[in-house]
Amino acid sequence: MFWEEFVSSELSRRDFLRYSGAAAFITATLSACSGGPASTGSVGAGSNRDLITAVIGYGNDQSWDPTQTASAFAMAGISHVYEGLLDTDPITREPYPALATALPADLNATSWKFTLRDGAKWHDGQPVTADDVVFTFQRILDPQANVLTGNFFKAWLQEVKKVDDKTVELVFKFPFPDAAPRLTIAKIMPKHVFSQPGAWDQAKTGKAVGSGPYKQVQHNPKSNTAFEAFDGYNGPRPATVKKMNWLTIVDASARVAKISGSSAEAQIADNIPYANVDQLKQQGLTVEGGKGMNHMFLMFNTGAKPFDDVRVRQALHHAIDKQKMIDVALKGHGTAASSFLNEGHPDYKRASVVYDYDPDKAKALLKEAGVSNLTINLMAVNVSWIADCLPTIAASWEAIGIKTTLEPQDTAALFAKMDQGQDYQVVAAASNPNQFGMDADLILHYNYVPGGVWMKYTHWADSKDAKALFAMMDEATQEPDKAAKAEKIRKYIDVIAENAVLYPVVHNELMTAWDPKKLSGIRAQPYPGINLLQAKRT
């Protein structure tokens, strides 16, 4: 069972209970292990060549609104159900025409026109029109709606106009060559469906009506989401199987069980635990990793003392034995963060402040801040690899005299508390802005933007340091020269590192496993989820 592995990795049972104080977490995990909601919704075995059964290691019960969600499960599903004007290859991230018929001819122009694909239809049979495109972008740019995807467009996109029923024009505030791959973020949604009263709430809870190769036919939160090929699709990446069933199984051992053995029900699973990689390879499965921006971060409530003091935040980062975390929890599949960006990113440069393991420095910073006898309740998501990392954090903080309680919980539940404004001290969670794109400007605007949800959680956006950072970020966004822009980005990344308000602890490799005898065309992603648009049953 997962919780037993968690306990034995570094802590005694008594210590685990003292650190976690989370009997509810254990109960929920035992339920998942014993065939609770996570194991229902399973259809078909591995012999059905018209069906791909996939196991996703993240919950399917967060928002399915493409303009709002950062859910790994939902975003992966949305990429099969919806289309942008342009979409990007899931691995190379090169843009290609999706609902639009061609890529923009001039990336430095301040106006791009797109013609929509003839015969494009919504899953309810209605035609896709320019009104749908305008409707979608109006929501993205609406300051009242303040949707998550707006963070990636508002700085440079002035408006989107209808030219005729099949043509739209994007008007920019200034030349922005990085716009082409960003358009995949703006999944076009049908106006006749989502302009209805209450429709955005329905999208949040799972309603999905797109123009993509697959249509959603079943959605059971905490269990499974099922898809079928859309016969009316006439775009560039048609469905390759008749049906897909995606199971949500957050518990690591149950997830591995679904893809293991000769009678395995699933053909592919993501978020494979590092401890199971060799086992699955020995069974004949292909297990490959993707390195990218995936990371565990610490987020501080700067509205609560003593976390308003940067020295305390820096001390808590310096105190963590990251190499031990990498060796024990990640089995070597990780790197200690030396910048907000991962080391393989094209714009990576070692930050001006790097939080190397230094407990003496951590103690000195706490003393300088006048902090002693600190007690911390660390809230965390229950993603399996994050849970494996938590004991190292607790042991590291206890070693410098900080009494630590761990509170791992369901991801949706944790962020519901954040959205409701519940008071907290520190949160540990997983993130990967590469779900949205690769450019550094996009990555940093995921977390650091005035009025954004993450800044709301941290209570930091109104500080002098934050306002100075946002001004630097705006200047970099508007910089037309690629080299000069990269240098400006690196400078503000140093500011983010120095303040450590929301900052990575480790970057890790994500592992995907599949049965090569039953699936072809699979490529492991360096961000959560899977993409099966080019996968085939064999």
C-alpha positions in Angstrom: 0.0 0.0 0.0 1.2 3.5 -0.8 1.0 4.9 2.7 3.1 2.0 4.1 5.8 2.8 1.5 5.5 6.4 2.4 6.0 5.7 6.1 8.9 3.3 5.7 10.9 5.5 3.2 12.3 7.8 6.0 10.0 7.9 9.0 8.6 5.6 11.5 4.9 5.1 11.7 4.8 7.2 14.8 6.7 10.0 13.2 4.6 9.9 10.1 1.4 10.4 12.1 3.1 13.2 14.1 4.2 14.9 10.9 1.0 14.4 8.9 -1.8 14.6 11.5 -3.8 13.4 8.5 -5.9 10.4 9.3 -8.3 11.5 6.5 -5.4 11.2 4.0 -4.7 7.6 5.1 -8.4 6.7 5.0 -8.7 8.1 1.5 -5.6 6.4 0.3 -6.7 3.0 1.7 -10.0 3.5 0.0 -8.2 4.0 -3.4 -6.0 0.9 -2.7 -9.0 -1.3 -1.9 -11.0 -0.5 -5.0 -12.8 2.6 -4.1 -13.9 5.3 -6.6 -10.5 5.4 -8.3 -10.9 1.8 -9.6 -14.4 2.1 -11.1 -15.3 3.1 -14.6 -13.0 0.5 -16.1 -14.2 -0.9 -19.4 -12.6 -3.5 -21.7 -9.4 -5.4 -21.4 -6.2 -5.0 -23.4 -7.5 -7.2 -26.3 -10.0 -4.7 -27.7 -8.1 -3.0 -30.6 -10.8 -0.4 -31.0 -10.1 0.9 -27.5 -7.2 2.6 -25.7 -7.4 2.4 -21.9 -5.1 4.8 -20.2 -4.2 5.5 -16.6 -3.6 9.1 -15.6 -1.9 9.8 -12.2 -3.9 13.0 -11.6 -7.5 13.8 -10.7 -10.1 14.4 -13.4 -12.3 16.3 -11.0 -10.8 19.8 -11.4 -12.0 22.4 -14.0 -12.5 21.3 -17.6 -13.0 25.0 -18.7 -10.1 25.4 -21.3 -9.8 29.1 -20.4 -9.4 28.4 -16.7 -7.9 25.0 -16.0 -4.3 24.0 -15.1 -5.4 20.4 -14.3 -3.0 17.8 -15.8 -5.8 15.4 -16.6 -8.2 18.0 -17.9 -5.6 19.7 -20.1 -4.6 16.4 -21.6 -8.2 15.5 -22.4 -8.9 19.0 -23.7 -6.1 18.6 -26.3 -8.1 15.7 -27.8 -11.5 17.4 -27.6 -10.8 21.0 -28.6 -8.7 22.9 -31.2 -7.0 26.2 -31.3 -6.6 28.3 -34.4 -3.1 26.8 -34.3 -2.0 23.8 -32.2 1.4 22.6 -31.3 3.1 19.2 -31.5 3.1 17.8 -27.9 6.9 17.1 -28.0 8.5 19.6 -30.4 6.0 22.3 -29.6 6.1 23.4 -33.2 2.9 25.1 -34.3 0.7 23.7 -37.0 -2.7 24.9 -38.5 -5.6 23.4 -36.6 -8.9 25.3 -37.0 -7.0 27.8 -39.1 -5.9 26.9 -42.6 -2.3 28.2 -42.5 0.4 29.6 -40.2 0.9 33.4 -40.1 3.1 34.6 -43.0 4.9 37.3 -41.0 5.6 36.6 -37.3 6.6 40.2 -36.7 3.4 41.7 -38.1 1.0 43.4 -35.7 -2.1 41.9 -37.3 -2.6 38.3 -38.2 -5.6 37.1 -40.3 -6.8 33.5 -40.2 -9.3 31.6 -42.4 -11.2 28.8 -40.7 -11.1 25.3 -42.0 -14.0 24.5 -44.4 -16.4 22.0 -42.9 -15.2 22.3 -39.3 -18.0 21.3 -37.0 -18.7 21.2 -33.3 -19.4 17.8 -31.7 -23.2 18.7 -31.7 -23.0 19.1 -35.5 -23.1 22.9 -35.7 -20.6 24.7 -37.9 -17.5 26.5 -36.4 -17.7 30.2 -37.3 -15.7 33.4 -36.7 -18.2 34.3 -34.0 -17.0 31.3 -31.9 -13.4 32.5 -32.2 -14.3 36.1 -31.2 -16.4 34.8 -28.3 -13.5 32.7 -27.0 -11.0 35.5 -27.1 -13.4 38.0 -25.6 -13.5 35.7 -22.5 -9.8 35.3 -22.5 -9.2 39.1 -22.6 -12.1 40.0 -20.3 -10.8 41.7 -17.2 -13.9 40.8 -15.3 -13.7 37.1 -16.1 -9.9 37.2 -15.3 -9.4 33.7 -16.6 -6.1 31.9 -16.2 -5.3 31.9 -19.9 -5.6 35.6 -20.0 -2.2 35.8 -18.4 -0.7 34.6 -21.6 -2.5 37.0 -24.0 -3.4 40.3 -22.3 0.1 41.9 -22.5 0.3 41.7 -26.3 -3.1 40.9 -27.8 -5.3 44.0 -28.3 -8.4 42.3 -29.8 -9.8 39.7 -32.1 -12.2 40.9 -34.8 -14.6 39.1 -37.2 -13.8 39.8 -40.8 -16.5 37.5 -42.2 -18.0 34.2 -41.1 -14.8 32.3 -42.0 -12.2 34.9 -41.2 -10.8 36.5 -38.1 -8.1 39.1 -37.4 -5.9 39.2 -34.4 -4.7 42.7 -33.6 -1.5 43.0 -31.5 -0.3 45.9 -29.2 3.2 45.4 -30.6 5.0 42.7 -32.6 5.1 39.4 -30.7 6.7 36.6 -32.7 6.1 34.1 -29.8 2.3 34.4 -30.4 2.1 31.4 -32.9 2.7 28.6 -30.4 0.6 30.4 -27.8 -2.5 30.1 -29.8 -2.8 26.5 -28.9 -3.6 27.7 -25.4 -6.8 29.4 -26.7 -9.0 26.4 -27.4 -11.9 27.7 -29.4 -15.3 27.1 -27.8 -18.8 27.1 -29.3 -20.6 30.3 -28.6 -24.1 28.7 -28.9 -23.2 26.3 -26.1 -21.1 28.3 -23.6 -22.9 31.7 -23.9 -25.9 30.1 -22.2 -26.6 30.9 -18.5 -24.6 28.6 -16.2 -22.6 27.1 -19.0 -19.2 28.2 -17.6 -20.0 26.4 -14.4 -20.9 23.3 -16.4 -17.6 23.6 -18.2 -15.8 23.7 -14.9 -17.5 20.5 -13.7 -16.8 18.5 -16.9 -18.9 19.6 -19.8 -16.9 19.6 -23.0 -18.1 20.4 -26.6 -15.3 20.9 -29.0 -14.3 20.5 -32.7 -11.4 18.1 -32.1 -11.0 14.5 -33.3 -12.5 13.0 -30.1 -15.7 13.9 -28.3 -16.2 13.4 -24.6 -19.0 10.8 -24.0 -18.7 10.0 -20.3 -17.3 11.9 -17.3 -17.2 10.4 -13.8 -15.2 12.6 -11.4 -12.6 10.7 -9.4 -13.2 7.7 -11.7 -12.9 8.0 -15.5 -13.5 10.1 -18.6 -14.4 8.3 -21.8 -14.0 9.6 -25.4 -15.2 8.4 -28.9 -13.9 9.3 -32.3 -15.8 12.3 -33.8 -17.0 11.3 -37.3 -17.5 14.9 -38.3 -13.8 15.8 -37.8 -11.9 16.8 -40.9 -8.7 18.3 -39.4 -5.1 17.4 -39.6 -4.9 14.9 -36.8 -7.9 12.5 -36.9 -8.8 10.0 -34.3 -6.8 6.8 -34.5 -9.1 4.5 -32.5 -12.8 4.4 -32.0 -12.8 4.8 -28.2 -10.6 5.9 -25.3 -11.2 5.4 -21.6 -9.0 7.3 -19.3 -8.9 6.2 -15.6 -7.9 8.6 -12.9 -5.8 6.8 -10.3 -3.8 9.0 -8.0 -2.6 6.1 -5.8 0.8 4.9 -7.2 0.5 1.2 -6.5 -3.0 1.0 -7.9 -1.9 2.8 -11.0 1.0 0.5 -11.6 -1.3 -2.6 -11.1 -3.5 -1.4 -14.0 -0.7 -1.7 -16.5 1.1 -4.7 -15.0 1.0 -8.3 -16.0 -0.2 -10.3 -19.0 -3.9 -9.4 -18.3 -3.2 -5.7 -17.9 -6.3 -3.6 -18.6 -4.5 -0.4 -19.6 -2.0 0.0 -22.4 -0.4 3.2 -21.2 0.1 5.1 -17.9 1.7 8.3 -16.9 3.3 9.5 -13.7 5.1 6.1 -13.2 6.8 5.8 -9.8 10.5 5.7 -10.1 10.7 2.6 -7.9 8.6 0.7 -10.5 10.5 1.6 -13.7 12.7 -1.5 -13.7 9.8 -3.8 -12.8 7.7 -2.6 -15.7 10.6 -2.8 -18.2 11.2 -6.4 -17.1 7.6 -7.1 -18.0 8.2 -5.9 -21.6 6.8 -2.4 -21.2 8.5 0.6 -22.6 9.2 3.2 -19.9 10.6 6.6 -21.0 11.1 9.9 -19.2 10.7 13.5 -20.2 12.8 16.2 -18.6 11.4 19.7 -18.5 9.9 22.3 -16.2 8.1 19.8 -14.0 8.9 20.7 -10.4 7.9 20.7 -6.8 7.5 24.2 -5.4 7.0 25.9 -2.1 4.5 28.7 -1.9 4.4 31.0 1.1 1.6 33.0 2.5 3.4 36.4 2.8 0.3 37.8 4.5 1.1 35.7 7.5 4.1 36.2 9.8 7.0 35.3 9.7 6.6 34.4 6.0 6.4 38.0 5.0 10.2 38.2 5.8 12.3 37.1 2.8 15.0 35.7 5.2 12.5 33.2 6.6 11.5 32.0 3.1 15.2 31.7 2.1 16.0 29.9 5.3 13.4 27.2 4.7 14.7 26.6 1.1 18.4 26.4 2.3 17.4 23.9 5.0 16.0 21.3 2.6 18.4 18.4 1.9 17.6 18.3 -1.8 20.2 15.6 -2.7 18.6 13.3 -0.2 15.2 14.1 -1.7 16.5 13.3 -5.1 18.2 10.1 -4.0 15.5 8.7 -1.8 12.2 10.0 -3.2 13.0 10.5 -6.8 15.5 7.6 -7.2 17.9 10.0 -9.0 15.3 11.3 -11.5 15.6 14.9 -10.4 17.8 18.0 -10.2 18.0 20.6 -7.4 16.6 23.9 -8.7 19.3 26.4 -9.5 16.8 28.7 -11.3 13.1 28.9 -11.8 13.8 27.4 -15.2 15.0 23.9 -15.5 18.7 23.4 -16.6 17.7 22.1 -20.0 15.7 25.2 -20.9 17.2 27.4 -23.7 17.0 30.5 -21.5 18.4 28.8 -18.4 21.1 30.6 -16.4 22.1 29.8 -12.8 20.2 32.3 -10.6 21.9 35.0 -8.6 20.6 33.2 -5.4 20.7 29.4 -5.4 19.3 27.5 -2.4 22.0 25.0 -1.9 21.6 22.7 1.1 23.1 24.8 4.0 21.4 24.3 7.4 23.9 26.6 9.1 23.0 29.4 6.8 19.3 28.6 7.3 19.7 28.9 11.1 21.6 32.2 10.7 18.9 33.7 8.5 16.2 32.7 11.0 18.2 34.2 13.8 18.8 37.4 11.8 15.0 37.6 11.2 14.4 37.1 15.0 12.5 33.9 14.5 12.7 31.0 17.0 10.4 28.1 18.0 8.8 28.1 14.6 6.0 25.6 13.9 4.9 25.0 10.4 1.9 23.2 9.0 2.9 22.2 5.4 -0.1 21.6 3.2 0.6 19.6 0.1 -1.1 17.9 -2.9 -1.2 14.1 -2.7 0.4 13.5 -6.1 2.5 10.4 -5.4 6.0 11.7 -6.1 5.2 14.9 -4.1 4.1 12.7 -1.1 7.4 10.8 -1.4 9.3 14.1 -1.1 7.5 15.4 2.0 9.4 13.4 4.6 12.7 14.9 3.5 11.3 18.4 3.9 9.9 17.6 7.4 13.1 15.9 8.5 15.2 18.8 7.2 13.1 21.5 8.9 13.0 19.5 12.2 16.9 19.3 12.0 17.1 23.1 12.3 14.5 23.3 15.1 11.3 23.8 13.2 8.4 21.6 14.3 6.7 20.4 11.1 3.3 18.9 10.4 2.5 17.5 7.0 -1.0 17.8 5.6 -1.1 16.0 2.2 -4.6 16.1 0.6 -6.5 15.8 -2.7 -5.3 18.4 -5.1 -8.8 19.7 -5.9 -9.6 20.0 -2.2 -6.4 21.9 -1.4 -6.9 24.5 -4.1 -10.6 24.8 -3.2 -9.3 26.0 0.2 -6.9 28.4 -1.5 -9.8 29.8 -3.7 -11.9 30.3 -0.6 -9.2 32.3 1.0 -8.4 29.9 3.8 -5.5 30.9 5.9 -2.3 28.8 5.4 1.5 29.0 6.0 3.3 27.0 3.3 2.1 24.8 0.4 4.1 22.2 -1.5 2.7 21.2 -4.9 3.6 20.1 -8.3 3.6 22.4 -11.3 4.7 22.4 -15.0 4.0 25.5 -17.1 5.2 23.5 -20.1 1.7 22.3 -20.3 0.9 25.7 -21.8 4.2 26.3 -23.7 7.9 26.5 -23.7 9.0 30.1 -23.9 10.3 31.7 -20.7 8.0 34.7 -20.9 5.0 32.3 -20.8 6.5 30.1 -18.0 7.0 33.0 -15.6 3.7 34.6 -16.4 1.9 31.5 -15.3 2.7 32.2 -11.7 3.9 35.8 -11.6 1.3 38.2 -12.9 -0.6 41.0 -11.1 -4.2 39.9 -10.4 -3.3 36.3 -11.1 -4.5 33.4 -9.0 -1.1 32.5 -7.7 -0.3 36.0 -6.6 -3.7 36.0 -4.9 -2.7 32.9 -3.0 0.7 34.4 -1.9 -0.7 37.8 -0.9 2.5 39.3 -2.4 1.3 41.2 -5.5 0.9 44.6 -3.8 4.4 44.7 -2.3 7.0 47.1 -3.6 9.2 44.2 -4.7 6.3 42.6 -6.7 5.4 45.8 -8.5 9.1 46.3 -9.5 9.2 42.7 -10.8 6.0 43.1 -12.8 7.4 46.2 -14.5 10.5 44.2 -15.4 8.4 41.5 -16.9 6.4 43.9 -19.0 9.5 45.4 -20.4 10.9 42.0 -21.3 7.6 41.0 -23.0 7.7 44.1 -25.2 11.3 43.7 -26.2 11.5 42.9 -30.0 15.1 41.7 -30.0 15.4 38.0 -29.1 18.8 38.2 -27.4 17.9 41.4 -25.5 14.6 39.8 -24.4 16.4 36.7 -23.1 18.8 38.9 -21.0 15.9 40.9 -19.5 14.1 37.7 -18.6 17.2 36.3 -16.9 17.4 39.5 -14.8 13.9 39.3 -13.5 14.3 35.5 -12.9 17.0 36.6 -10.4 14.5 38.8 -8.7 12.1 35.9 -8.4 14.8 33.7 -7.0 15.8 36.3 -4.4 12.3 36.7 -3.1 11.4 33.0 -3.1 7.7 33.6 -2.8 6.7 30.7 -5.1 9.8 28.8 -6.1 11.0 25.4 -7.2 12.8 23.0 -4.8 13.6 20.3 -7.4 12.9 19.7 -11.1 12.1 16.1 -11.9 11.7 13.7 -14.8 8.3 12.4 -15.6 8.0 8.7 -16.6 5.4 7.2 -19.0 5.0 3.5 -19.5 3.2 1.7 -22.4 2.9 -1.7 -24.0 4.7 -1.6 -27.3 2.9 -4.7 -28.4 -0.4 -2.9 -28.2 0.4 0.7 -28.8 2.6 2.6 -31.3 3.2 6.2 -32.0 3.8 7.1 -28.3 6.2 9.8 -27.2 6.9 10.5 -23.5 6.0 14.0 -22.5 8.1 16.3 -20.3 4.9 17.5 -18.7 2.0 15.7 -17.0 -0.6 13.8 -19.0 -0.5 12.0 -22.3 -1.2 12.8 -25.9 -2.7 10.0 -28.1 -3.5 12.0 -31.3 -0.9 10.0 -33.2 -1.1 6.7 -31.2 -2.4 3.5 -32.7 -3.5 0.2 -31.4 -1.4 -2.7 -32.8 
